[in-house]
Amino acid sequence: KSVVFFTPRRIAVLFRKMEDYEKRMPKRIYGPPADMAFDNNGKPTSAAIGFAKSYNKVPSDLKIAIKKDKKVCYLEIKEKPKQT
């Protein structure tokens, strides 16, 4: 809830019951195309391993989404909440 105070030259806003930290929202980080990330047997290639390793993850953490009509690998990263 907020309350607004103002004069002809000044404006002030008082916020009440504000959260201490913002909510944690998972962030999607897109990587290589799925056909380059996995071979015909479904095993991760060096592209998938390198992408996952760059975010301190393992290839089994990779998920696949459709982006611009192509299958793309992505990781969901949960960042630390920032103080409000």
N, C-alpha and C positions, 0 to 999 in steps of 0.2 A: 504494500500500500504506500502511496506517496501523497504528500501535501505540497502544494505550490504556494509560495509567497511572492509578491511582487510589488514594486513601486514603479514610478515612471522611468527610472534609470537602472533598476536592479531586478534580478529575478533569482529566486532561491527555491530549491526543491529538497524536501526532507523525505528520505526513504525510511520506512519502518518495516521490521520483520524481513530483512533481506538475508538471503543465504550467505554463510561465511565463505563457501566455495561454490564454484559453478559445477553443474552436473557433469559427470563423466560421460562423454559421448564417444563411441568407437569411431575411429577414423579409418577410412579405406585407403590403402596405398596400392596403386595398380602397378603391376610388373609386366613380365613378358607374355606374349600370346600363349594360350594353352597348348597349341600344336608345337610350339618351340620349347615349352617348359616340360613336356612329358613325351616320352617316346611311344611307339605303337603298343608296347606292353603295359603302359601306364606308369613306368618308372620315371622319376624326375631326372631331367638332364642337368648339365652344368649350369644352364641359365636359371633353372628353378632353384637349384642348390645355392648358387651365388646370390640370387635375389633374397631368399629367405635368410641366408647367413648375414647379409648386410643389415638386417633388422633384428639380429639375435634370435631368429626363429629357425624351425626345422621345416623341410619341405612338406611334411604332413600337415602343417598349419595353413598351407596355401588353400585358397578357395577359388572357385571359378565363377565368373559373372559374364554377362553379355554386355559389351560396351560398343556402341556404334556397329552393331550387327556382327561383332567378332567375339569369340570366347577369349577372355583375358584372365590371368591369375591375379589375385589380390590378397593382401593381408589385412586383418583388422587389428589395429593398434589402439590400445586404451592408454591415453596420455594421462599424466597426473593432473588432477583438477587444479585450476588456478584460483587464487584468492580473489574475492570480489571487492 
